[in-house]
């Protein structure tokens, strides 16, 4: 006798764009769409009972100092290196 496949459930928040939609698109998942924001806290409170996994959108809260450090590393360092090497290309 053939066994039924194991069914797993996941709660994915913010699944309409970005990482959330990619998780949904790359998984074999049927979905329930909740558009009424009043339901969200109740669903999340019960999600551990309803699902095997909970995947929530990761929010980033930064201070001005952290944002400035990020710019220094990701933007200005690349800019300075490009400016330093540009004369070698001329």
MMTF fields as JSON, N, C-alpha, C and O atoms, coordinates in Angstrom:
{
  "mmtfVersion": "1.0.0",
  "mmtfProducer": "UNKNOWN",
  "numBonds": 359,
  "numAtoms": 360,
  "numGroups": 90,
  "numChains": 1,
  "numModels": 1,
  "chainsPerModel": [1],
  "groupsPerChain": [90],
  "chainIdList": ["A"],
  "bondAtomList": [4, 2, 8, 6, 12, 10, 16, 14, 20, 18, 24, 22, 28, 26, 32, 30, 36, 34, 40, 38, 44, 42, 48, 46, 52, 50, 56, 54, 60, 58, 64, 62, 68, 66, 72, 70, 76, 74, 80, 78, 84, 82, 88, 86, 92, 90, 96, 94, 100, 98, 104, 102, 108, 106, 112, 110, 116, 114, 120, 118, 124, 122, 128, 126, 132, 130, 136, 134, 140, 138, 144, 142, 148, 146, 152, 150, 156, 154, 160, 158, 164, 162, 168, 166, 172, 170, 176, 174, 180, 178, 184, 182, 188, 186, 192, 190, 196, 194, 200, 198, 204, 202, 208, 206, 212, 210, 216, 214, 220, 218, 224, 222, 228, 226, 232, 230, 236, 234, 240, 238, 244, 242, 248, 246, 252, 250, 256, 254, 260, 258, 264, 262, 268, 266, 272, 270, 276, 274, 280, 278, 284, 282, 288, 286, 292, 290, 296, 294, 300, 298, 304, 302, 308, 306, 312, 310, 316, 314, 320, 318, 324, 322, 328, 326, 332, 330, 336, 334, 340, 338, 344, 342, 348, 346, 352, 350, 356, 354],
  "bondOrderList": [1, 1, 1, 1, 1, 1, 1, 1, 1, 1, 1, 1, 1, 1, 1, 1, 1, 1, 1, 1, 1, 1, 1, 1, 1, 1, 1, 1, 1, 1, 1, 1, 1, 1, 1, 1, 1, 1, 1, 1, 1, 1, 1, 1, 1, 1, 1, 1, 1, 1, 1, 1, 1, 1, 1, 1, 1, 1, 1, 1, 1, 1, 1, 1, 1, 1, 1, 1, 1, 1, 1, 1, 1, 1, 1, 1, 1, 1, 1, 1, 1, 1, 1, 1, 1, 1, 1, 1, 1],
  "groupList": [{"groupName": "UNK", "atomNameList": ["N", "CA", "C", "O"], "elementList": ["N", "C", "C", "O"], "formalChargeList": [0, 0, 0, 0], "bondAtomList": [1, 0, 2, 1, 3, 2], "bondOrderList": [1, 1, 2], "singleLetterCode": "X", "chemCompType": "L-PEPTIDE LINKING"}],
  "groupTypeList": [0, 0, 0, 0, 0, 0, 0, 0, 0, 0, 0, 0, 0, 0, 0, 0, 0, 0, 0, 0, 0, 0, 0, 0, 0, 0, 0, 0, 0, 0, 0, 0, 0, 0, 0, 0, 0, 0, 0, 0, 0, 0, 0, 0, 0, 0, 0, 0, 0, 0, 0, 0, 0, 0, 0, 0, 0, 0, 0, 0, 0, 0, 0, 0, 0, 0, 0, 0, 0, 0, 0, 0, 0, 0, 0, 0, 0, 0, 0, 0, 0, 0, 0, 0, 0, 0, 0, 0, 0, 0],
  "groupIdList": [1, 2, 3, 4, 5, 6, 7, 8, 9, 10, 11, 12, 13, 14, 15, 16, 17, 18, 19, 20, 21, 22, 23, 24, 25, 26, 27, 28, 29, 30, 31, 32, 33, 34, 35, 36, 37, 38, 39, 40, 41, 42, 43, 44, 45, 46, 47, 48, 49, 50, 51, 52, 53, 54, 55, 56, 57, 58, 59, 60, 61, 62, 63, 64, 65, 66, 67, 68, 69, 70, 71, 72, 73, 74, 75, 76, 77, 78, 79, 80, 81, 82, 83, 84, 85, 86, 87, 88, 89, 90],
  "secStructList": [7, 7, 7, 7, 7, 7, 7, 7, 7, 3, 3, 3, 1, 1, 6, 6, 1, 2, 2, 2, 2, 2, 2, 2, 2, 6, 1, 7, 7, 7, 7, 7, 7, 7, 7, 7, 2, 2, 2, 2, 2, 2, 2, 2, 2, 2, 2, 2, 2, 2, 7, 1, 3, 3, 3, 7, 7, 7, 7, 7, 7, 7, 7, 2, 2, 2, 2, 2, 2, 2, 2, 0, 0, 0, 0, 0, 2, 2, 2, 2, 2, 2, 2, 2, 2, 2, 2, 2, 2, 7],
  "xCoordList": [0.842, 0.0, 0.885, 1.863, 0.536, 1.333, 1.037, -0.12, 2.123, 1.943, 1.702, 2.254, 0.883, 0.657, 1.919, 2.589, 2.253, 3.446, 3.278, 2.172, 4.4, 4.368, 4.023, 4.605, 3.096, 2.673, 3.291, 3.198, 3.921, 4.494, 3.873, 3.448, 3.835, 3.261, 4.289, 5.109, 4.24, 5.114, 4.3, 3.407, 4.613, 4.028, 5.106, 6.177, 4.827, 5.776, 5.109, 4.08, 5.692, 5.125, 5.77, 6.888, 5.061, 5.528, 5.933, 6.989, 5.084, 5.401, 4.925, 4.775, 4.686, 4.239, 5.373, 5.158, 6.609, 7.737, 9.041, 9.043, 10.12, 11.447, 11.687, 11.284, 12.351, 12.728, 11.496, 11.485, 10.47, 9.261, 8.637, 8.26, 8.52, 7.905, 8.807, 8.312, 10.125, 11.04, 10.944, 11.025, 10.771, 10.585, 9.34, 9.36, 8.26, 7.013, 7.174, 6.724, 7.814, 7.966, 8.849, 8.654, 9.813, 10.752, 10.36, 11.1, 9.239, 8.768, 7.473, 6.765, 7.188, 5.918, 4.921, 4.701, 4.331, 3.473, 2.173, 2.173, 1.096, -0.178, -0.296, 0.345, -1.077, -1.045, -2.392, -3.417, -2.368, -3.499, -3.06, -2.05, -3.795, -3.434, -4.306, -5.533, -3.656, -4.381, -4.152, -3.035, -5.216, -5.088, -5.577, -5.302, -6.287, -6.781, -5.72, -5.505, -5.06, -3.956, -4.368, -3.515, -5.647, -6.101, -5.917, -5.817, -5.871, -5.707, -4.262, -4.008, -3.313, -1.903, -1.41, -0.809, -1.629, -1.118, -1.67, -0.938, -2.943, -3.541, -2.934, -2.661, -2.722, -2.111, -0.698, -0.303, 0.071, 1.447, 1.496, 2.385, 0.548, 0.506, 0.261, 0.811, -0.557, -0.89, -0.009, -0.188, 0.931, 1.687, 2.522, 2.723, 3.009, 3.797, 2.927, 3.413, 1.666, 0.764, 0.334, 0.04, 0.299, -0.195, 0.872, 0.556, 2.144, 3.157, 4.415, 4.648, 5.225, 6.523, 7.595, 8.588, 7.405, 8.372, 7.651, 6.521, 8.308, 7.819, 8.926, 10.049, 8.621, 9.602, 9.047, 8.061, 9.673, 9.2, 10.161, 11.367, 9.609, 10.44, 11.371, 10.934, 12.645, 13.617, 13.673, 14.017, 13.34, 13.427, 14.78, 15.377, 15.254, 16.536, 16.299, 15.754, 16.707, 16.628, 18.055, 18.842, 18.383, 19.749, 19.785, 18.843, 20.892, 21.149, 21.856, 22.291, 21.965, 22.687, 24.131, 24.679, 24.744, 26.145, 26.342, 27.309, 25.429, 25.537, 25.327, 26.003, 24.396, 24.169, 25.396, 25.785, 26.001, 27.207, 28.356, 29.077, 28.531, 29.578, 29.339, 30.282, 28.096, 27.748, 28.122, 28.682, 27.811, 28.183, 29.691, 30.208, 30.402, 31.865, 32.459, 33.382, 31.935, 32.475, 32.025, 32.851, 30.736, 30.191, 30.294, 30.402, 30.262, 30.291, 31.634, 32.307, 32.019, 33.207, 34.493, 35.408, 34.589, 35.815, 35.95, 37.046, 34.858, 34.897, 35.199, 35.925, 34.643, 34.889, 36.361, 36.967, 36.942, 38.354, 39.276, 40.241, 38.989, 39.814, 39.716, 40.727, 38.503, 38.321, 39.074, 39.722, 38.996, 39.706, 41.217, 41.931, 41.704, 43.145, 43.644, 44.763, 42.839, 43.276, 42.965, 43.538, 42.078, 41.68, 42.86, 42.892, 43.83, 44.972, 45.746, 46.353, 45.738, 46.45, 45.777, 46.418, 44.506, 43.768, 43.878, 43.506, 44.385, 44.453, 45.713, 45.919],
  "yCoordList": [-1.182, 0.0, 1.243, 1.321, 2.203, 3.412, 4.393, 4.653, 4.943, 5.923, 7.305, 7.657, 8.063, 9.445, 10.25, 10.016, 11.2, 12.014, 12.841, 13.247, 13.082, 13.895, 15.33, 15.892, 15.905, 17.275, 18.18, 17.913, 19.251, 20.24, 21.59, 21.86, 22.414, 23.745, 24.779, 24.542, 25.933, 27.045, 28.329, 28.494, 29.222, 30.557, 31.49, 31.611, 32.148, 33.084, 34.45, 34.632, 35.406, 36.754, 37.564, 37.276, 38.568, 39.483, 38.715, 38.966, 37.781, 36.897, 37.448, 36.689, 38.747, 39.323, 39.949, 40.436, 39.938, 40.521, 40.025, 39.431, 40.268, 39.995, 38.551, 37.619, 38.388, 37.059, 36.206, 35.012, 36.809, 36.057, 35.386, 34.216, 36.123, 35.527, 34.459, 33.486, 34.626, 33.599, 32.313, 31.216, 32.448, 31.257, 30.504, 29.281, 31.239, 30.619, 30.005, 28.884, 30.732, 30.24, 29.004, 28.171, 28.871, 27.751, 26.582, 25.603, 26.671, 25.583, 25.039, 25.734, 23.824, 23.237, 23.567, 22.79, 24.733, 25.252, 25.765, 26.474, 25.399, 26.031, 27.17, 27.131, 28.159, 29.306, 29.802, 29.57, 30.476, 31.203, 32.651, 32.967, 33.526, 34.936, 35.673, 35.596, 36.386, 37.181, 38.64, 39.145, 39.318, 40.726, 41.642, 42.841, 41.102, 41.891, 41.884, 40.864, 43.019, 43.091, 42.778, 42.446, 42.875, 42.547, 41.065, 40.685, 40.231, 38.785, 38.389, 37.36, 39.198, 38.81, 38.468, 37.407, 39.312, 38.94, 37.611, 36.828, 37.348, 36.095, 34.902, 33.871, 35.04, 33.952, 33.693, 32.539, 34.758, 34.576, 33.973, 33.177, 34.348, 33.761, 32.263, 31.505, 31.839, 30.422, 29.683, 28.482, 30.373, 29.771, 28.581, 27.663, 28.557, 27.411, 26.16, 25.047, 26.339, 25.188, 24.781, 23.612, 25.749, 25.493, 25.014, 24.373, 25.317, 25.085, 24.45, 24.414, 23.946, 23.386, 24.466, 24.353, 25.508, 26.593, 27.927, 28.034, 28.937, 30.309, 31.124, 31.154, 31.782, 32.602, 34.015, 34.288, 34.904, 36.274, 37.201, 36.96, 38.249, 39.256, 39.844, 40.227, 39.911, 40.464, 41.97, 42.454, 42.695, 44.142, 44.609, 43.993, 45.69, 46.233, 47.625, 48.498, 47.821, 49.127, 49.593, 48.94, 50.728, 51.212, 52.582, 53.369, 52.837, 54.18, 54.939, 54.35, 56.235, 57.049, 56.584, 56.526, 56.256, 55.829, 54.537, 54.411, 53.581, 52.326, 52.551, 51.933, 53.43, 53.742, 54.422, 54.132, 55.326, 56.013, 55.025, 55.106, 54.102, 53.083, 52.21, 51.866, 51.861, 51.052, 51.789, 51.192, 53.088, 53.88, 53.971, 53.868, 54.164, 54.248, 52.971, 53.023, 51.846, 50.558, 50.237, 49.905, 50.331, 49.849, 50.84, 50.433, 52.133, 53.116, 53.828, 53.77, 54.497, 55.34, 54.546, 55.027, 53.356, 52.577, 52.184, 52.248, 51.781, 51.445, 52.688, 52.613, 53.822, 55.079, 55.46, 55.826, 55.378, 55.751, 54.821, 55.278, 53.539, 52.589, 52.876, 52.866, 53.132, 53.444, 54.708, 54.75, 55.738, 56.988, 56.784, 57.397, 55.933, 55.684, 54.896, 55.121, 53.982, 53.133, 53.717, 53.279, 54.687, 55.273, 55.81, 55.59, 56.503, 56.991, 55.867, 56.1, 54.681, 53.569, 53.102, 52.468, 53.407, 53.0, 54.014, 53.716, 55.207, 56.26, 56.177, 56.99],
  "zCoordList": [0.0, 0.0, 0.0, 0.745, -0.834, -0.987, 0.138, 0.469, 0.728, 1.797, 1.202, 0.16, 1.873, 1.453, 1.734, 2.74, 0.854, 1.099, 2.366, 2.722, 3.037, 4.251, 3.872, 2.944, 4.578, 4.305, 5.358, 6.556, 4.899, 5.807, 5.492, 4.369, 6.5, 6.361, 6.767, 7.655, 6.11, 6.461, 6.433, 5.603, 7.336, 7.335, 6.8, 7.395, 5.681, 5.075, 5.052, 4.403, 5.757, 5.75, 4.636, 4.208, 4.179, 3.131, 1.874, 1.294, 1.466, 0.336, -0.998, -1.956, -1.081, -2.347, -3.145, -4.255, -2.571, -3.297, -2.68, -1.602, -3.358, -2.82, -2.427, -3.124, -1.295, -0.819, -0.535, -0.833, 0.034, 0.363, -0.842, -0.776, -1.957, -3.151, -3.758, -4.326, -3.645, -4.157, -3.339, -3.891, -2.039, -1.199, -1.65, -1.787, -1.877, -2.317, -3.704, -3.94, -4.625, -6.001, -6.087, -6.972, -5.189, -5.26, -4.366, -4.269, -3.732, -2.877, -3.47, -4.199, -3.154, -3.582, -2.483, -1.554, -2.619, -1.552, -2.159, -3.165, -1.538, -1.823, -0.832, 0.218, -1.123, -0.236, 0.218, -0.424, 1.317, 1.86, 1.919, 2.549, 1.279, 1.245, 2.246, 2.199, 3.148, 4.141, 3.805, 3.919, 3.39, 3.033, 4.146, 4.123, 5.106, 6.228, 7.321, 7.976, 7.517, 8.474, 9.903, 10.727, 10.216, 11.57, 11.88, 13.047, 10.852, 11.05, 11.32, 11.945, 10.853, 10.894, 12.294, 12.464, 13.315, 14.652, 15.151, 15.756, 14.907, 15.364, 14.638, 15.253, 13.33, 12.563, 13.062, 13.233, 13.298, 13.767, 15.164, 15.467, 16.016, 17.36, 17.296, 18.094, 16.355, 16.229, 15.229, 15.024, 14.606, 13.513, 13.951, 13.156, 15.162, 15.622, 15.719, 15.52, 16.017, 16.064, 14.653, 14.403, 13.735, 12.384, 11.42, 10.417, 11.708, 10.684, 11.239, 12.448, 10.303, 10.642, 10.643, 11.362, 9.848, 9.728, 9.726, 9.249, 10.259, 10.178, 9.534, 10.037, 8.429, 7.729, 7.701, 7.016, 8.44, 8.518, 7.799, 7.747, 7.255, 6.604, 7.655, 8.74, 7.327, 8.254, 8.065, 6.987, 9.095, 9.032, 9.529, 10.411, 8.962, 9.375, 9.942, 9.267, 11.168, 11.796, 12.0, 12.685, 11.399, 11.48, 12.122, 12.03, 12.768, 13.258, 12.148, 11.159, 12.317, 11.343, 11.223, 10.122, 12.346, 12.351, 11.555, 10.804, 11.717, 10.968, 9.474, 8.651, 9.124, 7.714, 7.119, 5.988, 7.882, 7.411, 7.217, 6.223, 8.147, 8.027, 6.79, 6.077, 6.546, 5.374, 4.086, 3.167, 4.022, 2.849, 2.691, 1.579, 3.801, 3.742, 3.158, 2.345, 3.571, 3.118, 1.699, 0.848, 1.438, 0.166, -0.984, -2.141, -0.685, -1.77, -1.861, -2.89, -0.784, -0.855, -1.049, -1.716, -0.492, -0.702, -2.174, -2.729, -2.807, -4.236, -5.072, -6.063, -4.673, -5.383, -5.294, -6.301, -4.1, -3.923, -4.71, -5.322, -4.698, -5.451, -6.949, -7.652, -7.435, -8.86, -9.244, -10.29, -8.41, -8.687, -8.677, -9.47, -7.79, -7.709, -8.915, -9.377, -9.426, -10.533, -11.909, -12.907, -11.974, -13.254, -14.066, -15.277, -13.463, -14.259, -14.951, -15.997, -14.404, -15.025, -16.313, -17.152, -16.475, -17.668, -18.801, -19.936, -18.504, -19.527, -20.345, -21.246]
}
